[in-house]
Amino acid sequence: MKLETLLQERSGNQCELSGATGKLNIYEVNPDATSNPDRIILISDKCLAQVEKREELDAAFWEPILLSSMWSEVPGVQVLSWRMLNRFRHESWAADALDMMYFDDDTLEWAKASGDHINDGSVQLHKDCNGNILANGDTVTLTKDLDVKGSSLNAKIGTAVRNIRLVHDNHEQIEGKVEGQSIVILTKYVKKQA
């Protein structure tokens, strides 16, 4: 049986965390999974974005979901629930839920592989000077005159930078073109255009 069909039958064609219907994504709870259906789940876009830290965590959204999904019979759902609970471990509801969960040694090792039990769970997003979340392809305006290193270019305040690209490993930087030249810009010096 095809993996996607198996997952749809197991989940009732719903997100295995939230129960949401609609567009679902196949998510490998362990990146090293060898197509083991117990380690692969169907997940909604909203859950996936927060699991992958592309959106800020929303405790009000996750509390009812995790308090239910932690009891799933599917090992991948249990492990992902444990990982997400650890991102909220400083909230009493999540700490209580974690105290109730039990894994055998192998499953606990798998759950800890993500490091969510160590990290603070914060999400580092690219934000402009006003705290608006930036995305690839956005247009921003410079809020300060910027001298471009290694160039005689001076990017003036108010300059529009179209079709920006987020710097993957640094949430404080974006890339864009000013006067035909690609430059790296600090997010604290830009304002997202509506």
C-alpha positions in Angstrom: 0.0 0.0 0.0 1.3 3.5 -0.9 2.6 5.4 2.2 0.3 8.4 1.6 -2.8 6.2 1.4 -1.7 4.3 4.5 -1.3 7.6 6.4 -4.7 8.9 5.2 -6.4 5.7 6.3 -4.7 5.8 9.7 -5.5 9.5 10.3 -9.0 9.5 8.8 -7.5 12.1 6.4 -7.0 14.6 9.3 -3.9 16.3 10.8 -2.7 13.7 13.3 -1.9 16.5 15.8 -4.8 19.0 15.5 -7.5 17.0 13.7 -7.7 19.7 11.0 -8.8 18.7 7.5 -7.9 20.2 4.2 -4.3 20.3 2.8 -2.1 17.9 4.8 1.6 17.4 4.6 3.6 14.2 5.0 6.1 14.9 7.9 9.0 12.7 8.9 9.2 13.1 12.6 12.7 11.7 12.4 14.7 13.0 9.4 16.5 9.6 9.3 13.2 7.7 9.0 13.4 4.9 6.5 9.7 5.2 5.4 8.6 3.6 8.7 4.9 4.7 8.9 5.2 4.9 12.7 7.7 7.7 12.3 5.8 9.6 9.6 2.6 11.6 10.2 0.1 13.8 8.3 0.2 17.4 9.5 -1.6 20.6 8.7 0.1 23.7 7.2 -0.4 25.7 10.5 1.1 22.9 12.7 3.9 22.3 10.2 4.9 26.0 10.1 5.1 26.1 13.9 6.8 22.8 14.2 9.5 23.9 11.7 9.8 27.3 13.5 8.6 29.3 10.5 5.9 31.0 12.7 5.8 32.1 16.3 4.5 29.5 18.7 0.9 30.0 19.8 0.3 28.5 23.2 -3.5 29.0 22.9 -3.5 27.0 19.7 -1.2 24.2 21.0 -2.5 23.6 24.5 -5.7 21.6 23.6 -4.0 19.9 20.6 -1.0 18.6 22.6 -3.1 17.6 25.7 -4.9 15.3 23.3 -2.3 14.2 20.8 0.2 13.2 23.5 -2.0 10.1 24.1 -2.0 9.0 20.4 -1.1 5.4 19.7 1.1 6.5 16.8 4.8 6.7 18.0 5.5 9.6 15.7 2.6 11.7 17.0 3.7 10.9 20.6 7.3 12.0 19.9 6.3 15.2 18.1 3.8 16.0 20.9 6.6 15.5 23.5 8.9 17.8 21.4 6.3 20.5 21.2 5.4 20.2 24.9 9.0 20.8 25.6 8.9 24.1 23.7 6.2 25.2 26.2 7.8 23.5 29.2 7.8 26.8 31.2 4.0 26.9 31.1 2.3 24.8 33.8 -0.1 22.9 31.5 2.9 21.7 29.4 5.0 20.8 32.4 2.1 18.8 33.9 1.6 17.0 30.6 5.3 16.1 30.3 5.3 14.7 33.8 2.5 12.3 32.7 4.2 11.1 29.5 6.3 7.9 29.6 8.6 6.5 26.8 10.8 3.5 26.7 14.5 4.3 26.4 14.7 4.0 22.6 11.6 6.2 22.0 13.0 8.8 24.5 16.3 8.9 22.7 14.4 9.4 19.4 12.3 12.2 21.0 15.5 13.9 22.4 17.2 13.9 19.0 15.6 17.2 18.0 17.1 19.1 21.0 13.7 20.7 21.9 14.1 19.5 25.5 17.3 21.6 25.8 16.5 24.7 23.7 14.2 27.4 24.9 11.7 26.9 22.2 11.9 30.4 20.9 11.4 31.0 17.2 13.8 33.4 15.5 11.9 35.1 12.6 13.0 37.8 10.3 11.2 41.0 11.5 11.4 44.6 10.4 12.0 47.6 12.7 8.3 47.5 13.7 8.2 43.8 14.5 6.4 42.8 11.3 7.4 39.3 10.0 9.3 39.4 6.7 9.1 36.7 4.0 11.0 36.0 0.8 9.7 38.2 -2.0 8.5 41.0 0.3 9.2 44.7 -0.5 10.8 46.8 2.2 11.8 50.4 2.6 15.0 51.5 4.2 14.6 53.5 7.4 18.2 54.8 7.5 20.9 55.8 5.0 23.2 52.9 4.6 26.8 52.8 3.3 27.4 49.6 1.5 30.7 48.0 2.5 33.1 47.4 -0.4 31.2 49.9 -2.6 30.7 53.6 -3.2 27.0 53.0 -3.0 25.0 54.8 -0.4 21.5 53.5 0.0 19.2 56.4 1.0 16.4 56.3 3.5 13.1 55.6 1.8 14.6 53.4 -0.9 12.4 50.5 -1.8 14.0 47.1 -1.9 11.8 44.7 -3.8 11.8 40.9 -3.8 14.0 40.4 -0.7 15.5 37.1 0.2 15.9 36.0 3.9 19.3 35.0 5.0 18.8 31.5 6.1 21.1 31.3 9.1 20.8 34.8 10.4 17.4 36.2 11.3 18.8 39.8 11.5 19.8 39.9 7.8 18.0 40.0 4.4 19.4 40.3 0.9 18.1 42.6 -1.8 19.1 44.7 -4.7 19.6 48.5 -4.5 20.5 50.2 -7.8 21.2 46.8 -9.4 23.7 45.7 -6.7 22.9 42.8 -4.4 23.5 43.8 -0.7 22.9 42.4 2.7 20.7 44.6 4.9 20.1 44.4 8.6 16.4 43.9 9.3 16.4 46.6 12.0 16.9 49.2 9.2 13.9 48.2 7.1 10.1 48.6 7.2 7.8 46.2 5.4 5.5 47.7 2.8 1.9 46.8 2.9 
